[in-house]
Amino acid sequence: MSKKPLKVAINGYGRIGRCLLRALYESGRSDNIKVIAINELAHIDSMVYLTRYDSTHGVFPGTVEQDNSKIIVNGDEIKVFNSNRPEEVSWHDLGIDILMECSGQYSERTELHRFIESGCPRILLSHPGASSSDVDKTIVYGVNHSTLDDKSRIVSAASCTTNAIVPVLDMLHSQYGVNTAFLTTWHSVMNDQPLIDGYHHHDLRRTRSAMQSIVPVATGLAQGVERLLPMLSGRVHAKAIRVPIHNVSAIDLVTNLNSTVSKEELNNFLKKSTNKLKGLFAHSERPHASIDFNHNPHSGIIDTSHTSTSSSGLANILVWFDNEWGFANRMIDVAEAWQKKFI
Ligand SMILES: NC(=O)c1ccc[n+]([C@@H]2O[C@H](COP(=O)([O-])OP(=O)(O)OC[C@H]3O[C@@H](n4cnc5c(N)ncnc54)[C@H](OP(=O)(O)O)[C@@H]3O)[C@@H](O)[C@H]2O)c1
């Protein structure tokens, strides 16, 4: 580990922005990665309050105080900006190494380039680029993080769903060959849905009450997978369904493998492969419900009790993931892997 800490700023202090900050402290990496600034539209009082108290992840296990326009977390000072044009914040004066873009509002190269012009030398996105050419790299930690380099300026940490399924498809393809993959994500609600019906989103289904319905929503997961695993182009199909729970999601994978495999053999392979991705992936055979994985830092947990196979090469695999906490931890992993390339 490099001796010089990484200096980062967070743009957009919502679910992911706050989980990111908190995961730094809870995983003991706040000495290596220093959050020195946050830009967010909300008032600083609310930012302090929601850092301290989180309905999903509990009370912050440390101290969170306010000092005028600063938040002090465990004694560390974080300068707060309230700009809705964050590309105009004088990032240059802060001397940051990476801007963690967690507002979800910027995904095109032209708009991201404005951050670079205002003093952010590197940007790590909490979401995919609008297209693969809008970012220099899309990274799923554990699969392609070794490709990070000191020349890249705009990097995406992909999405929570991409992090949960790409390692699984990668291991399956290298062992058996993946012919076709159908992915159904059962995703917890997000802040882009209203609590009760409201004119909240241009996607009509996202105008519907998050807590009253199972809501199918558009997803770019198939394209996200293909960006990481181009050999599967045209062979991945995905749909996403929001379900009225506050956190933790699951992906139901149905795949047509190029060879026939028994359930036992497949599970043995999945267990062996996930053991090689220690800290990133896990497996479990216990009779779980989603809440068991709340605050779980893995990208995915394969539930081997649900695996099934057919004599025609079909395989069905269930992967659980904490869409907030797992992904926030991966953003930190990507930042640290990137740090090694330029500090
Ligand atoms: N939640 C997840 O499970 C998850 C997992 C992986 C990736 N992601 C991705 O991460 C991004 C953020 O998701 P989230 O769930 O954290 O959303 P969120 O809770 O809505 O947080 C986004 C925050 O950014 C603020 N914001 C909006 N425009 C801004 C701007 N121009 N400058 C600075 N801050 C701004 C928002 O304020 P207002 O509320 O006032 O607009 C909000 O506080 C999205 O792209 C999402 O797809 C989310």
The ligand as an SDF file (V2000), in Angstrom:
LIG
                    3D

 48 52  0  0  0  0  0  0  0  0999 V2000
  -28.4950    2.8220   -4.9550 N   0  0  0  0  0  0  0  0  0  0  0  0
  -27.8890    1.7780   -5.4860 C   0  0  0  0  0  0  0  0  0  0  0  0
  -28.1350    0.6320   -5.1240 O   0  0  0  0  0  0  0  0  0  0  0  0
  -26.8370    1.9840   -6.5480 C   0  0  0  0  0  0  0  0  0  0  0  0
  -25.8850    0.9680   -6.7370 C   0  0  0  0  0  0  0  0  0  0  0  0
  -24.8850    1.1410   -7.6830 C   0  0  0  0  0  0  0  0  0  0  0  0
  -24.8600    2.2990   -8.4450 C   0  0  0  0  0  0  0  0  0  0  0  0
  -25.8140    3.2570   -8.2500 N   0  0  0  0  0  0  0  0  0  0  0  0
  -25.7450    4.4560   -9.0860 C   0  0  0  0  0  0  0  0  0  0  0  0
  -25.2030    5.5170   -8.3180 O   0  0  0  0  0  0  0  0  0  0  0  0
  -25.8180    6.7610   -8.7130 C   0  0  0  0  0  0  0  0  0  0  0  0
  -26.4570    7.3870   -7.4880 C   0  0  0  0  0  0  0  0  0  0  0  0
  -27.4410    6.5090   -6.9840 O   0  0  0  0  0  0  0  0  0  0  0  0
  -28.0440    6.7160   -5.5290 P   0  0  0  0  0  0  0  0  0  0  0  0
  -28.8900    5.5310   -5.2680 O   0  0  0  0  0  0  0  0  0  0  0  0
  -26.9690    7.0770   -4.5660 O   0  0  0  0  0  0  0  0  0  0  0  0
  -28.9710    7.9730   -5.7950 O   0  0  0  0  0  0  0  0  0  0  0  0
  -29.4750    9.0890   -4.7460 P   0  0  0  0  0  0  0  0  0  0  0  0
  -29.6810    8.4720   -3.4160 O   0  0  0  0  0  0  0  0  0  0  0  0
  -30.5970    9.7870   -5.4050 O   0  0  0  0  0  0  0  0  0  0  0  0
  -28.2080   10.0700   -4.6280 O   0  0  0  0  0  0  0  0  0  0  0  0
  -27.8480   11.0080   -5.5900 C   0  0  0  0  0  0  0  0  0  0  0  0
  -27.5560   12.3120   -4.8590 C   0  0  0  0  0  0  0  0  0  0  0  0
  -26.9430   13.2490   -5.7680 O   0  0  0  0  0  0  0  0  0  0  0  0
  -27.5920   14.5100   -5.6030 C   0  0  0  0  0  0  0  0  0  0  0  0
  -27.4670   15.2790   -6.8450 N   0  0  0  0  0  0  0  0  0  0  0  0
  -28.3300   15.3690   -7.8780 C   0  0  0  0  0  0  0  0  0  0  0  0
  -27.8260   16.1820   -8.8310 N   0  0  0  0  0  0  0  0  0  0  0  0
  -26.6220   16.5890   -8.3950 C   0  0  0  0  0  0  0  0  0  0  0  0
  -25.6190   17.4100   -8.9390 C   0  0  0  0  0  0  0  0  0  0  0  0
  -25.7670   17.9930  -10.1350 N   0  0  0  0  0  0  0  0  0  0  0  0
  -24.4930   17.6150   -8.2300 N   0  0  0  0  0  0  0  0  0  0  0  0
  -24.3230   17.0410   -7.0110 C   0  0  0  0  0  0  0  0  0  0  0  0
  -25.2710   16.2400   -6.4300 N   0  0  0  0  0  0  0  0  0  0  0  0
  -26.3880   16.0200   -7.1120 C   0  0  0  0  0  0  0  0  0  0  0  0
  -29.0200   14.1190   -5.3080 C   0  0  0  0  0  0  0  0  0  0  0  0
  -29.7240   15.2190   -4.7540 O   0  0  0  0  0  0  0  0  0  0  0  0
  -31.3320   15.3010   -5.0360 P   0  0  0  0  0  0  0  0  0  0  0  0
  -31.9150   14.1140   -4.3690 O   0  0  0  0  0  0  0  0  0  0  0  0
  -31.7060   16.5930   -4.4330 O   0  0  0  0  0  0  0  0  0  0  0  0
  -31.5070   15.2760   -6.5370 O   0  0  0  0  0  0  0  0  0  0  0  0
  -28.8270   12.9680   -4.3360 C   0  0  0  0  0  0  0  0  0  0  0  0
  -28.6240   13.4060   -3.0200 O   0  0  0  0  0  0  0  0  0  0  0  0
  -26.8180    6.3910   -9.8070 C   0  0  0  0  0  0  0  0  0  0  0  0
  -26.2090    6.5530  -11.0610 O   0  0  0  0  0  0  0  0  0  0  0  0
  -27.1010    4.9280   -9.5590 C   0  0  0  0  0  0  0  0  0  0  0  0
  -27.4950    4.2430  -10.7210 O   0  0  0  0  0  0  0  0  0  0  0  0
  -26.7680    3.1360   -7.3000 C   0  0  0  0  0  0  0  0  0  0  0  0
  1  2  1  0
  2  3  2  0
  2  4  1  0
  4  5  1  0
  4 48  2  0
  5  6  2  0
  6  7  1  0
  7  8  2  0
  8  9  1  0
  8 48  1  0
  9 10  1  0
  9 46  1  0
 10 11  1  0
 11 12  1  0
 11 44  1  0
 12 13  1  0
 13 14  1  0
 14 15  2  0
 14 16  1  0
 14 17  1  0
 17 18  1  0
 18 19  2  0
 18 20  1  0
 18 21  1  0
 21 22  1  0
 22 23  1  0
 23 24  1  0
 23 42  1  0
 24 25  1  0
 25 26  1  0
 25 36  1  0
 26 27  1  0
 26 35  1  0
 27 28  2  0
 28 29  1  0
 29 30  1  0
 29 35  2  0
 30 31  1  0
 30 32  2  0
 32 33  1  0
 33 34  2  0
 34 35  1  0
 36 37  1  0
 36 42  1  0
 37 38  1  0
 38 39  2  0
 38 40  1  0
 38 41  1  0
 42 43  1  0
 44 45  1  0
 44 46  1  0
 46 47  1  0
M  CHG  2   8   1  16  -1
M  END
$$$$
